[in-house]
């Protein structure tokens, strides 16, 4: 594999740069750039809302009988709320990296997807989950793990 082709595994060949010779494409790329800025602001709002949700979930679980005692399901629900906020932060980082470089950070996107599916595995209720869902989730985790390994091994 050539040196130039290694970077193409990590970054897409077509960037959404705002410096383009065609005025129409330049204005369309600029519009997309502003749309991504709006998404960044909205993601910050989601993160703040998520932090409020974590506080609410924890408070609700601590005040319900038995008072100040967390059951395993309560702990898993709290973990799920925490991880959802962390995933939102990772998505925000993806957005800000895109704004800085005009390139989609593929490695970070795959890592975020791996984190999101891992969150799902952590909060599985194994009394309610079906075997096909477990097998499908395992396949997604394996595929994302291999993808992340392939991307990081060449960099």
C-alpha positions in Angstrom: 0.0 0.0 0.0 1.4 3.4 -1.0 1.9 6.2 1.5 -0.7 8.4 -0.2 -3.3 5.7 -0.1 -2.9 5.3 3.7 -4.3 8.7 4.3 -7.3 8.0 2.1 -8.4 5.3 4.5 -8.5 7.9 7.3 -9.8 11.0 5.4 -12.2 11.1 2.5 -10.8 12.3 -0.8 -13.6 14.9 -1.4 -13.5 17.6 1.2 -16.1 20.3 1.7 -13.7 23.2 1.3 -15.1 26.8 1.0 -12.3 27.7 -1.4 -13.6 26.5 -4.7 -13.3 28.1 -8.2 -17.0 27.7 -8.9 -19.1 30.4 -7.2 -22.1 28.1 -6.8 -20.2 25.3 -5.2 -18.4 27.8 -3.0 -21.7 29.3 -1.7 -23.2 25.8 -1.3 -20.1 24.7 0.8 -20.4 27.9 2.8 -24.0 27.1 3.5 -23.1 23.6 4.7 -20.4 25.1 6.9 -23.0 27.3 8.6 -25.4 24.4 8.9 -22.7 22.5 10.7 -22.2 25.5 13.1 -25.9 25.4 13.9 -25.5 21.7 14.6 -22.6 22.4 17.0 -24.8 24.9 18.9 -27.7 22.4 19.0 -25.3 19.6 20.2 -24.1 21.9 23.1 -27.8 22.3 24.1 -28.3 18.5 23.9 -25.2 18.0 26.2 -26.5 20.5 28.7 -29.9 18.9 28.6 -28.3 15.5 29.0 -26.4 16.6 32.1 -29.7 17.8 33.5 -31.1 14.4 32.7 -28.2 12.6 34.5 -28.8 14.7 37.6 -32.5 14.1 37.4 -32.1 10.3 37.0 -29.7 10.1 39.9 -31.9 12.3 42.1 -35.0 10.2 41.2 -33.2 7.0 42.0 -31.8 8.2 45.3 -35.1 9.5 46.7 -37.2 6.5 45.9 -37.5 3.8 48.5 -35.2 2.3 49.7 -33.9 5.8 50.3 -30.2 6.5 49.2 -29.8 3.0 47.9 -29.2 2.1 44.3 -30.2 -1.2 42.9 -28.3 -2.8 39.9 -31.0 -1.6 37.5 -30.7 1.9 38.9 -26.9 1.9 38.4 -27.3 0.6 34.8 -29.8 3.4 34.1 -27.4 5.9 35.5 -24.5 4.5 33.4 -26.7 4.8 30.4 -27.5 8.4 31.0 -23.8 9.2 31.7 -22.7 7.4 28.5 -25.3 9.2 26.4 -23.8 12.5 27.5 -20.3 11.3 26.7 -21.4 10.1 23.3 -23.0 13.6 22.7 -19.7 15.1 23.6 -17.9 12.9 21.2 -20.3 13.9 18.4 -19.7 17.6 19.3 -15.9 16.9 19.0 -16.6 15.3 15.6 -18.5 18.5 14.5 -15.8 20.9 15.8 -13.0 18.9 14.1 -15.0 19.1 10.9 -15.4 22.8 11.3 -11.7 23.2 11.8 -10.5 21.0 9.0 -13.4 20.6 6.5 -12.6 16.9 6.6 -14.8 14.3 8.3 -12.6 12.6 11.0 -13.4 9.0 10.1 -11.4 7.5 12.9 -13.2 9.6 15.5 -16.6 8.8 13.9 -15.9 5.0 14.1 -14.7 5.4 17.7 -17.9 7.3 18.5 -20.0 4.5 16.9 -18.0 1.9 18.9 -18.7 3.9 22.1 -22.4 4.1 21.2 -22.8 0.4 20.6 -20.8 -0.3 23.7 -23.2 1.8 25.7 -26.0 -0.3 24.3 -24.3 -3.5 25.5 -23.7 -2.1 29.0 -27.3 -1.2 29.5 -28.8 -4.4 28.0 -31.6 -5.9 30.1 -30.7 -9.5 29.5 -34.1 -10.6 30.8 -35.8 -8.8 27.9 -33.3 -8.9 25.1 -33.6 -11.5 22.4 -30.9 -13.7 21.0 -31.0 -12.2 17.5 -30.5 -8.7 19.0 -27.5 -10.0 20.9 -26.0 -11.6 17.8 -26.7 -8.5 15.7 -25.1 -6.3 18.3 -22.1 -8.6 18.5 -21.7 -8.5 14.8 -21.8 -4.6 14.8 -19.2 -4.5 17.7 -16.9 -6.9 15.8 -17.3 -5.0 12.5 -16.6 -1.6 14.2 -13.7 -3.1 16.2 -12.1 -4.5 13.0 -12.7 -1.2 11.2 -11.2 0.8 14.0 -8.2 -1.5 14.1 -7.7 -1.3 10.3 -7.9 2.5 10.4 -5.5 2.9 13.3 -3.0 0.3 12.2 -2.1 2.4 9.1 -1.6 5.7 10.9 
